[in-house]
């Protein structure tokens, strides 16, 4: 059975002068301020952006997919540290997602780790939903 997750954004004003907040309704985990400036200025403003939320979705989805692929291959990971950097260019849009993973996986060679990480990159549901370039930097820790 499919599951549904919901978020809601309230926005006031124009793109450049306005602002809003995005609320994670399904989980109830919080409400986060969003503005145009948060998308194009250095990320120290205390506000988030769609790209940061996309990076969170991509890194967590990849982590789940990769741990499942490793487990099915007989190599359950001790740990995976995954980050995703999602780029944004005004006038162009989202430019790509760069995934970086470091893992502790006993009994697995570096070559096998990278091959299975590429499988996860190509097949995690968020990767499949995106029509942007996705790069991968994978290595054993």
N, C-alpha and C positions, 0 to 999 in steps of 0.2 A: 504494500500500500504506500502510495506517495505521501510525503509529509509537506507541509507548507510552513514557511517561516515568514514573518511579517515585520517590516520596519515602516515608520511613517516620518515624513519630514514636513515641518511647517516653515514656510518662508515668508518674509515680509520685505517689501521694497524691491528696488532694481537689482540687477546682477552685481554691479560695482559698489553700490552703497548699502545694499540690503544684507540680510543674513537670516539664518534659520537654525533649526535644531532637528536632528534625526534621533528618533526614539526606537530602541530595539523592543518592539512590542511582544514578540513571541517569548523571549527569555526574560524580559523585564529587567535586563541588566543595566540599563541606563539611558540617558539622553545626552547627546553630544552636540556642541555648537558647530555649525558649518558656515563658511563664507567663501566668496570668491577669493579673497585674499589668502585664505588658508590653503588654496590650491596652488598659488603662484609664488608665495613668499616662503622663506625658510621655515621649516616645521617646528618652530619653537613658540608658536602663538597660543598654545593651549586649546586650539581648535583642531578638528579633524577635517578630512577631505574624502570625497568618494574614492580617491586612489589609495589612501591609507586603509580604508575599509575593505577595498578590493584586495590589497596586499595581505590583510589579515585573513580574508576568506581563502586566498590562494595558498598561503603558507599552511594554514590548518588543514585544508582539503588535501594538499600534497602529503602532509605528514600522515594523515589517516590512510590514504591510498598506498603510500610507500610502506608503512608498517604492515599492512595487509599483504602486499606483494612479497615482502621479505618473509613473513610468517608462512605463507603458502609455499615458498621455496625452501622451507625448513630452517630458516634463520631468523627467528624472532629477535628484533632489535632490543638491546638494553636501553638505548636512548637515541633519539634523533633530534638535532637542533636545526630548525628550518627557518629561513627568512625569505621574504619576497620583497623586492623593490619594484614598485609600479611607477612608471614614468608618465608625466603629463606635459603636453606642449600646447599652450594656448593657440587656438586656430587649427590645431591638428587633432587633439584629443589624447586618449590613452595611447602611449607609444610602445609599451611592452612590459613584460614582467620577468624579472631576473630572480630565479630561485637559487638559493645556496643551502646545501645540506651537509652537515657533518654528523656522522653516526658511529655508534659503538655497536658492532654486530659481530659477535664471536663466530669464528669459523668461516668467515666470508672474505674472499680476496677483494682487493681494490677494484679489479676489473669487473667482477660480478656485482659489486656494490654499485658501480657507475651504470652498468647495463640495466639493473633493476630500477635504479633511480630514473633513468630515461623512460622506462616503461611507465612509472608513476607520473612523470611530467606529462607524457602524452595522453594518459588515460584517466587522470583524476577528473571528476566531474566539472570542477571550476575551469581547468585547462580546456576541456572540451567545449565549454560555454563561451570561451574567449576567442576573438578573431584578431589577436595581436601576436607579435613575436614573443615566444617564451624561451628563455635561455636557462641553462642549468650548470651549476658548479657543484659537483658532488665528490666527496672524499670521505674515507674513514677517518675518525678522529684519532 
